[in-house]
Amino acid sequence: MSDIAQEKFALDSCMISFAMKDNLVVKQHLNKAKQSGHAIEIPPVAYYEVKRGLMAINATRRLRIFAKMCEKYPVGQMDNSILEEAASIYTELKPQGINIDDNDLFIAAYCKVHGLTLVTNNTKHFGAVSGLSLADWSV
């Protein structure tokens, strides 16, 4: 796992949720990284996961909080390189009997293609993806 010394970070949906709930530990990590000039962004599929969940329950206040968060941390874009990398990760893991859902494959692929450290509390799950840099800011 990586620490805050990395240059660029991507927030998994769990970290976005923790930040939106004002989790002190996550907020401290975010502030420290931001103050140190490290880039922080939201992978497009993590954006989708959070947005659909909030819309499904009509959480208008939290949707506003999320919109402000997206102004602070830009949302990335999908392209074919992400799709190609996700297919490669799937192909590598399937023979090992490791199944990761498509959303997480896309998030991992996005981070690998863009050289981002994925900030997640699901490090065991994402740890199966070779070459993916991980950090857990919930601890």
N, C-alpha and C positions, 0 to 999 in steps of 0.2 A: 504494500500500500504506500501511496505517496503522502507527503505532508504538504504544508502550505507553501513550500519553496517552489513548487511548480508554477509556471507562468499562466496557464490557461485552464479554466475549470468549466465543467458543464454540470448543471444541477439536475439530478434525477427527480422524478415527481415526488418522492417521499421527502426530499430535502426542501422542495418548494412548499410542500404542505407544512413541514415543521417551521419554516420561516414565516409562513402566513399565520401560524398559530403562536408566533412570538416566542418560539423555543430559544431560550437564552444562549445555550451552547452553540446552536447553529448560527444565530444572529452574530455572536462574537466572532466566529470563523469567517462569516461573510464580510463583516466590517474589517477584520484584520487583512483579509485578502484584498479587499477593495482599497484600503488605505495603502497597501504595499504596491498598488498599481497592477495587480494581477487581473487579467480578463476573466469575467464570469459570464456565462451565457446559458440559455435554456435550449436544450435540443428540441426540435420541432415536435417530436412524438411525445416528449414529456409535457410540452405545452398542451397538446391534444388531450393527454390523459387527465390533466388537471382541469382544463376547460370543460371537457365533456362531463366530468363528475360534478362540477359546480353548477353547470347548466341543468343537469338532470334533476337536481334537487332545488333549483331556482334560488340559489344562494347569492342573491344580488349584492349583499355587502361584501362577501368574500370574492365575488367576481370583480368588484371595484378594487379590492386589495390586490388581487392577482394582476389586474391591468396595470396598476402602479408598479408592481414588481417587474412586469415585462418592459416597462419604460426604463427601469434601472438596469436590468439584465436583458440584453437583446435575445430575441428568439431566432435561432438559426433556420436555415433552409435545407430542404431535401433536394438531392439530385441523384443522378444515376450512379455516381460513385458510392453513395451510401447504400443503395440497393445491391450493388455488386459486392460490397464488403459484407453486408448482412447475409447474402447468399453464401459467401465463403465461410463465414463463422458457422452458419447452420451446417454446412457440408463438413466442417471440421468436427463439430460436436456430435452430430447424429450417430456416427459409428461408435462413439464412446457411450452411447445411451443417454446423452445429456440433452434434455429438451428445454429450451428457453423460448418463452412466448415471443411472437413476432414483434410486439412493441419494444420489448427489451433488446431483441436482436438489432432493431433499428437504432435504438439509443446507443448501444455498444458500438455499432458500426459508425454512427455519426462521430462519436468520440475518437475512435481509431483514425478515421479519415482526416479529422481536423486536428489531431494531436492534442486532445483535451483529456484532462484527468476527470473521470466521472465521480462526482460527489454523491454518494449513496450510503444508506445504512444496510443495503442488501449486498454487501461485499462477497459473501459466500456464494450467492447466486451468480453474480457477475464475474466472480473469480475464475470461473471455468473458461472465460474468453481470453485466449492467449494474446499477449501484447496490449491488453487494456489496462491503463493506469487507473487505480482506484484510490479514493479517500473517503473516510467516514467522518463527517463533521458533527455527528450526533453524540459523540463521546468526548 
